[in-house]
Amino acid sequence: MSTGAGPRVTAMTAGHAAQVLAVYRLGIDEGHATFETTVPTWERFEAAKLPAHRHVAIGTGTGHDGDTDGGRVLGWVAAVAVSDRCAYAGVVEHSVYVHPGARGRGVGSALLAALIASTEAAGIWTIQSGVFPENTASLALHARAGFRVIGTRERIGRHHGIWRDVTLIERRSPLIF
């Protein structure tokens, strides 16, 4: 466990770019986080994400391996609008990534809490995502944060030549009606 008080969550900025994209690369390489196979440029990444709903978790102590993680990006969360139609103004889709060396330390939970707070403050009533069923750690993390499984989109896309299912999850705000 971390000897610090846990990660510090803050707004994602261009100063975090290299570390955010490095964490993203690690998730892509593991093969159960996204259909993406390459990391975008920072400019493309930043342009696609809603500015008020991009957060990073910064280390404040010592990691599992005994190395200091103080000041390092341990994970990130970001959201995109699902549609430009006004009926969907309160619905976003999110992604959350945690560095493999920082897992099991509350990083994902802290990031989801920050996203929930920022989206509710903005009047957003639904946060949704699609998760590969094999990513059981992500599904468990989201369940702890109040997300529920909506269903499974079977064979929705090909990933490295293999058809993959995606589990649809959502969190409906109890505060926004």
N, C-alpha and C positions, 0 to 999 in steps of 0.2 A: 504494500500500500504506500501511497504518497505520504511523506512526512510533513508536507505542507497542509494547508487548510482545504485543499482541493483546487480545481482549476478556477481561474478567473475568466469569466465570459465577458467579452467586449465586442464592439462593432468591428466587422471585418473591414480592413482598409487595404489600399495598394501596398502598404508596408508589409502586409502578411502574404502577399501574392506567391512568392516562391515556396513558402512552407505550406500554404493551402493547396497549391497544385501538387506538391510532393505527397501530401497525405492522400489527395485524390488519386494520384498515380498508384500508390500502394493499394488502394481499394480496387482500382481497375485490374491490377496485376493479380489480385486474389481470385478474381473470376466470378464472384457471387454478389457484386454490388451494383452493377450497371451494365447496360448493353453497350455503352461506350467502350472503345478500344484504345483511344488516344486521349491525352489531356489537351484541352483547348489552350489557346493563348490566354493570358490574363485579360486582355481586352475583350475577347469573346466571352469568357467566363463572366466577367463583371457586367457586361452589357445585358446578359440574359437574366441576371438575378435582381430581385427587387431590393433596392438599397436599404430600406428600413428593416429588412428581414434577413440580413447576412450577419452571422456571428461567428466568432472563433473562441475556442477555449485555450487559454494560455496557462502553461504549467507554472506552478508556484513552489515546487519542492523537488523531491527525489522520486524517480520512477522505480518500477519493479526491479530493474536491472542494477539499481544503485547509482545510476548516472543522474546528474541533475537535469531536470526538465524545466527549470525556471526560465521564463521568457520564451519558451518554444511553443509553437502552435501544436496542440495535442489533438485537435479536431475542429470541424467546422459544420455549420448548418446554413442552408440558404433556401429561399423559396422563389418560385416563379408563378406568374398568373397563369391560370389554366385556360382563360379565354378573355378576349376583349369585349365580349357581350356583357351588357350591364347586369343581366340576371346572374352572372357568375362573378360579380365584383368582389364577393366575400369568400372566394374559394381559391386556394393556392395549392401548389404541389411542391413538396420539399425534398431535399436530400440532406443526409447527415452522414458524415464520415469521421471515424476516430482512428488515430494512428494505432497500429497493432500493439505497440509497446505501451500504450496508455489505456488499453481496454480493461474493464473491470474496476475502474477507479472513479466512476461517476461522471466521466466526461460526456458521454452521450446523453445522460439524464440532464445534466446542466445545460447542454446545448438545446435540447428539446424544450426545457423550461423557458429558456430565453426566447425561443421562437414562439412558443405559445403566448408569452407575455407581449411580445411585439405585435403579433397578429391580432390578438384580442384588443389591444390598445388602438389598433387601426380599424376595428370593426369587422375583421375577417372572421367568418363563422365556421369555415371548414378548412382543415389542413389535410391533404391527402398525399398518398405516395403509392408506388408499386414496388414490391420487394420480392426478390427471388425466393421461392419457398425453402430453398437450401440455406438461406441466410437466417437461421433460427435465432441467432443472437440479436439481430436487428428486429425481428418480429417480437421477441421477448422484451427488448428495450421499449419498443413502441407500445406494447400492451401495458407496461408499467406506467407509461406516460398518458394513458387514457385512450389510446387508439384502439379501434376494433377492426376486425377483418370483415370486409364487405363481400369478398368472393375471390375467385381465381379466374384469371384470363388465361385459358389454356393455349399453349403453343402460339403465343402472341407475337413472338419475334425470334429471329435466329441470332445466336451468339456463338461465334467461332464455329459456324456450320451446324450447330445443334439447336433444334427448336426448344425454347424455354417458356415455362409458365411464369406468371407474375401474380403474386397475391396482392390484392387491392386493400389498402388500409385507409382509415380516415379517423380524424378526431373532430367532433362537433363541439363547438364552444357552448358551455352551459350559460354563458353570459350574454351572447349575441343572439338575438331573435329577430 
